[in-house]
Amino acid sequence: MAVPVETLPETDAGEKPPVVVKKYANRRLYNTESSSYITLDNLADMVRQGRNFVVYDAKSGDDITRGVLTQIIVEEEGKGQNLLPINFLRQLIGLYGGSMQGLVPKYLEHAMTSFAQQQEQMRAAMQKTMGTLFPFGNIEEVGRQNMAMMERAFSLFTPFYRGTETANPSGSNDTEIESLRSEIERLRRELEAARKQ
């Protein structure tokens, strides 16, 4: 009986070689890099992290990566993560065995690559735009500052309001008012500086 030779896909010089995963008859997946058994969810996480892998049948040595990736998609769709529209699935099934079948994989690969590039460009444009709209930091930080300011304002103007901070038992709100004034002044200066740029 001949032992099949495992061939790994070509990789760029700076890119890590793909992780070799073996699938056994009991349907368990074994990650040869970490020397541990893994699940389809682990493989899905690897895809999301951009880590490449190949899956071989442990007995025959056949490359079954395509089938395992398809199985991951089926499981994700089963969890309610409906990414593939029904009409798309019907059209895709209709292309099997047709004259266009040979063109479809390259077309889909090109379309997904273009989509990923456009998504990254959109993300970069949004970050650039939001960075100029909010000169004093990222959106999350601005949101936190606004919420803290609102909490303090509500506690000052509503005697029965109890936000996330406990009321000052001494009844001295002077330091809070002064802190609020200095924060408003700091934000005003940052906004003016941003307008001058």
Residue pairs with C-beta under 8 A, 6 or more apart in sequence:
3 61
4 60
4 61
4 62
5 61
6 20
6 56
6 61
8 17
8 18
8 20
8 54
9 18
9 52
9 54
11 17
11 18
11 52
15 52
16 51
16 52
18 52
18 53
18 54
19 31
19 32
19 33
19 46
19 51
19 52
19 53
19 54
20 32
20 33
20 53
20 54
20 56
21 29
21 30
21 31
21 32
21 38
21 43
21 53
21 54
21 55
21 56
21 68
22 29
22 30
22 32
22 55
22 56
22 57
22 58
23 29
23 30
23 55
23 56
23 57
23 58
23 64
23 68
24 30
24 58
24 59
25 58
25 59
28 37
29 37
29 38
29 39
29 40
29 42
29 43
29 55
29 68
30 36
30 37
30 38
30 58
31 37
31 38
31 42
40 68
40 71
40 72
40 75
43 53
43 55
43 68
43 72
44 72
44 75
44 76
46 53
47 69
47 72
53 65
54 63
54 65
55 63
55 64
55 65
55 67
55 68
56 62
56 63
56 64
57 64
73 84
76 83
77 83
77 84
92 104
95 101
95 104
130 138
130 139
131 138
132 194
134 142
135 190
135 191
135 193
135 194
135 197
136 142
136 145
136 187
136 190
136 191
136 194
145 183
145 187
149 180
149 183
151 163
151 164
151 165
152 165
152 176
152 179
152 180
153 180
154 161
154 163
155 161
155 162
155 163
155 165
155 167
155 176
156 173
156 176
156 177
156 180
168 176
